[in-house]
Amino acid sequence: MRNQKLRDAALLLPLVGTFLLLPTILRLMSGGRWFADLPSLPAFLYMAWLALIVGADAASAAAAAEQ
C-alpha cells in the first residue's frame, strides 16, 4: 500500500511542477510586487523550483528506504 502511495506522489510531482510553471500562474505572479528584495516572478520561480527538487529528493529517499 505504501509503495502505491509513493508511486502516486512521484507521478503528481511533475504535474504540480507543470501547473506551477503554466503561463497563467506566472502571469499572476508577475505583478509589480516584491518579495525579499526580488521581483515576485523570479522569487516564485526559484521557490517552485526548490520545492520540486526537495519533493523529488524526499520521494527518492522514501523509495530507497522502501526497497
C-alpha positions in Angstrom: 0.0 0.0 0.0 2.8 2.4 0.9 4.6 1.6 -2.4 1.4 2.6 -4.3 1.2 5.9 -2.5 4.8 6.6 -3.2 4.3 6.0 -6.9 1.2 8.2 -6.9 3.2 11.0 -5.2 6.1 10.6 -7.7 3.5 10.9 -10.5 1.9 14.0 -9.1 5.2 15.9 -8.6 5.8 16.7 -12.3 2.1 17.5 -12.8 2.3 20.0 -9.9 5.5 21.4 -11.4 3.9 21.8 -14.7 0.9 23.6 -13.1 3.2 26.0 -11.2 5.0 26.9 -14.4 1.9 27.5 -16.6 1.9 30.9 -18.2 -1.4 31.8 -16.4 0.1 31.2 -13.0 3.3 33.0 -13.9 1.3 36.0 -15.2 -0.5 36.2 -11.8 2.9 36.2 -10.0 4.4 38.8 -12.3 2.6 41.8 -10.8 4.8 44.7 -9.6 5.2 43.2 -6.2 8.5 42.4 -4.5 9.4 39.6 -2.1 12.7 39.7 -0.1 14.1 42.5 -2.4 13.4 40.4 -5.5 10.6 40.9 -8.1 7.9 38.4 -7.3 8.2 36.3 -10.5 11.8 35.3 -10.1 11.2 34.6 -6.4 8.2 32.5 -7.3 10.2 30.5 -9.9 13.1 29.8 -7.6 10.8 28.8 -4.8 8.8 26.5 -7.0 12.0 25.0 -8.4 13.3 24.4 -4.9 10.1 22.8 -3.8 10.2 20.4 -6.7 13.8 19.5 -6.0 13.0 18.9 -2.3 9.9 16.9 -3.2 11.8 14.7 -5.6 14.6 14.1 -3.1 12.0 13.1 -0.4 10.3 10.8 -2.8 13.6 9.2 -3.9 14.7 8.8 -0.3 11.4 7.2 0.6 11.6 4.8 -2.4 15.1 3.8 -1.5 14.1 3.1 2.1 11.1 1.0 0.9 13.4 -1.4 -1.0 
